[in-house]
């Protein structure tokens, strides 16, 4: 079986809510329920379930970075893999699929992500995909970008 991305619908949103992370990771990642709820107020948010066959193993959310005045930059706001499936390469495959999906969009020229200081494993993770650190914001979040235009 291979990893695939699926739209979040009324039929599978509970799968995303049931995914779990470690207690420590709660300091670095929003709850999927909060991310999905927020997306209902913005038409351009994209929610994807990460699936291994029919089993939900993760969640990804991204959207155009209008808030920062960068409509051609897609911001990956959420990436999480269920605690029982971490360390199996599913996050890597999910990001590969998301990057491919975003690069197919006519409105996308770059991708940004951020991670909370102290969660440096994410810096190394995203550097593998050629993301570069560009800034640190007022919330102790490090911003990384990938340009492909």
C-alpha positions, 0 to 999 in steps of 0.5 A: 500500500502507498500513501495518498492524499484525500480531500477532507469531507463530511465522510472522513473528517472524524478520521482526522479528529481521531489522529493523535500526537504525543503530549510533547508535540502538542506544544508545536502543532495545532489540533486538527479539529481547530485547523478544520474548523478554521478552514470553514471560514476561508474558501481557499484553505486546502485540507488533505487527509494522509492515508495508507490505503483506507487508514488515516495516518495524518493531516495536512493543511495549506492555503495562499498566504493572503494574510502576509500579502503573498497570494502566490505563496502557499503556506503549509500551516499544518502537517501531522502524522499520527503517533502510531505511524511516525518514523515510517516515512509517511510524513516524507511521502505526504510532503512530497505529494503536497509539494507536487500538488502545490506546484501544479497550481497556476497561482503558486510560485513559492511555499512557506512553512514555519516551526516553533523554536524547540521543534528543530526536527522540523527544520531538518525535515524541511531542509531535505526538501530544499526549504531555507530559513528566511525569518523568525517572527514575534511568536518564536516561529522560524519561517522557511521558504521554497521557491520554484518559479 
